[in-house]
């Protein structure tokens, strides 16, 4: 990854990401300018495959201030750039029960905007609680070891 633009804060919390891939996105000029200013939100977005093409839905790119009539709808569906073999692989993976396509982050690679797309399985509520408890226990142990060092 070259320079990170935005991350999906709920991706790793709500899904167990098993595989990731880099995909391109079809964007307009004013959307690129707005992304360069960092005005993009991936919080509630997800990806689907429809009619043999992949799309990302719910990705919010704020309108560019100087864009006037050239601005697009902030929540419009944006096409993902994948080849046929990758799309067929994703179709096979997402047809399995519980698997989804989750946008993880958005970044620049050279002058192009790329998205890291993950294939994830939804977590149950008890999985999320176990993960939080485990993280809390690790934090407590690290704090205790740090305090012991200074004694």
N, C-alpha and C positions, 0 to 999 in steps of 0.2 A: 504494500500500500504506500502510495506517495504521501498525500496529505488528506487527513480525515476531515470530512465535511460534517457529517451527522451520524449518530448511532441510534439504533432502536433500543431504548432503555428496557423494554419489556420482553425482548426476544429470548434472552437466556433465562429469564424468570418464569415465563409461561411455557417454554418449550425446551426439550432436550434436543439440542442440535447435533445431528449425527453426521452430516456431510455439508460442505459449503462449496460454492462455485462463484466465479466472477462473471458478471453479466453487464452488458452495456444497456443504455436507456436511450430512447428516442425523445429528445427535448427540443424546444424552440429556443430562439436566441435570447428572448427576454427571461426565460426560465433559467438559462445558464448564467445570465448576469445576476439574477436573484440568488442563485445557488452560490456564486462567488462571494456574495455578501453574507452568506451563511443563513439565509432565510428559508430553511427547509426543515420539515418535521416528519419523522418516520414512526411516531409513536403508535398509531392505530392502523398502519398499512399492512397489506398482505398481498401475495401474488397468486394468480390463477392461470390456468391454461384453458383457453377457449378457442375452438376452431383451429387447432394446430398452432396457435401463437400464444406467447406468454405475455401477461400484463401485470402491472403493479397497480393496486387500487388503494385509495386512501392516503397516498403520499401528498402532503400539503407543501406546495411551493408558493410562498407569498408573492403577490404581483410586484413587478419591478416598478419603482416610483416613476422613472422616466419612460416607461414602456407605452403609455397611453393606449391606443387602439390595438397594439400588437400583443398585449397581455392575454394570456390564456386563463381558463378556469383553474383556480388553485388546486382543486381536488380531482381534476380530470384523470381518466385512465391513461397510463403511459405504457407503451409497448416496450418489452424487454428484448434485447438482441441476443438470440441463441440460434445455433444451427439445428437442423432437423433431428440429428442423432441425440443431442442434448435434450431437446423437447420430448422426444419419445422416451428417453430414460426418466425424465421427470414425471411424465404421465404414468409410467409403470410404478414409480415410487409413491406418488400421491394417491394412487388408487388403493393402496394398502390402507387398512383401517387405522385412523388416528394420525396420519402423516400430513403435514402442511408445508407450503412454501413460505418461508419467513424472511423478509428483508432484514439483514443484520446491520449493515452500515453502508454509507455512501462516501465515496472518496474520489479524488482526482488521480488519474494515472496519465501523466503527461498533460495534455490539454483536454483529455476525455474524462467524462464523469462515468464512473463504474459503480456497480452495486454488488455487495457480497450477499448472495442469496443462500439461505440455509434450508436444508430439508430437516424438519424437526417433528418430534412427536409431542403432543400436548401433555403437560404435566398435570397430575391430579393435585388437589389441594393439600393432601398429606405429604406429597413429594416436596412441595414448596415449603411446607412447615419443617420437614426434616432438613432441607438444605439450609434454611435460616438458622435452625438450632445448631447444625454442624458448624456453620460459619461463626456463630456466636461463641461456641465452645473453643474454636481455634483462636479467636480473638482474646478470650479470657486466658488461655494458656500463654499466648505471646505476651500479654500484659504482665502476667505473673513472672515469666522468665525475665522480662525487661526490668521489673522492679527488683528482682533478685540480683541482677547484675550490678545495680547501683548500690547495693548494701555493702 
